[in-house]
Amino acid sequence: MSDNSDAKSIADNLIQPFQMAEADVRGRVVRLGQALDDILNRHDYPDRVAQFLGEGLVLAAMLGGALKFDGIFTVQTKGDGAISMIAADMATPGNLRGYAAFDEEKLKEAEASSESDVVSRFLGSGYIAFTIDAKGNEQRYQGIVELEGTNLAECMENYFSRSEQIETRLQVAVEKIDGKWRAGGLMIQRLPDENKLYAEAETAGEKWRNAEALAKTVTAEELTHSRLRSSELLYRLFHEDGVWLYDTHDLADKCSCSEERVLNTLKSFSSENLEEMCDDGIIGVDCQFCSARYELTVSDVEAAR
């Protein structure tokens, strides 16, 4: 891998939407640098766990980048393997957070295993799901599919191939470069062939297959390189058909937890339950996502009712 640590990053923490000029294909590129490194370092997970969580964060940003309203897009896995859960979400306009649950002994056993399928090896049998929560709307949309694939991106592709009308291809890479975590992702989607004549649909199909083939050529180094702009990456891949670039969206390491949200949760408990939660008169609440700690008294909660 070429050295990309000497120059200041020019391609970090953003979503780059695009559409191919000569094909009915749209997509997004995600680049994560400092934001990802901060999230993963805060948790101090083993590298394997951090890598899976990094994949989840890229997927949350890539898929959640399509939201046209205030809300939260969550990617979550649950399995019976060493890494029992991964939770990553993006709250509009681009706030990322995530955490994982794992068993240290099982993780050591999985690392020592010779099984080539890393998803099965570390996550076991289970599912990957995504959830869309729109602000102010009690209803949520959820998609779910079994953990089957060589990585989380492939598992998510399986959902689209089985459950959605839109053909979708996903490429994700997460790497630790000179001690710092970086990640990137590429998503392409085929626009519907509605109202197309047969010949036009056939041509559109050929262009989609060509875009698929080109997307598969992207390398982990290209996706994670700190000095390769998203625009340059897209030109490398799709210059023959041309690419229209849209405004980028910034991504940030920012949790949605707050004392107000903690109080709103605690208000649902009775005074007796609150007293039982106290330790030396203090109710301590830790955020699993960002490790922030909130300390409140029963009086604080009662005053907020």
QUICOR-V139454 format. One record per pair of residues at least 24 apart in sequence whose C-alpha atoms are under 6 Angstrom apart, sorted by the first residue. I is the first residue (numbers start at 1). J is the second residue. Records with the same first field share a line. If there is no record, write none. Layout:
BEGIN
I: J / J
END
This chain:
BEGIN
9: 226 / 227
10: 227
11: 226 / 229
13: 251
14: 249 / 250 / 251
15: 248 / 249
16: 248
17: 246
18: 244 / 245 / 246
19: 243 / 244
20: 242 / 243
21: 242 / 243
22: 241
23: 207
24: 191
25: 189 / 190 / 191
26: 188 / 189
27: 187 / 188 / 189
28: 186 / 187
29: 185 / 186
30: 184 / 185
31: 184
32: 182 / 183
33: 182
35: 252 / 253
37: 181
56: 88
57: 88
60: 89 / 90
61: 90
70: 135
71: 133 / 134 / 135
72: 132 / 133
73: 131 / 132
74: 130 / 131
75: 129 / 130
76: 128 / 129
77: 127 / 128
78: 126 / 127
79: 123 / 124 / 125 / 126
80: 124 / 125
81: 122 / 123 / 124
82: 106 / 107 / 122 / 123
83: 122 / 123
94: 251
95: 251 / 252 / 253 / 254
96: 252 / 253 / 254
97: 255
98: 289
99: 289
117: 150
119: 150 / 151
173: 220
182: 224
183: 224
184: 223 / 224
END
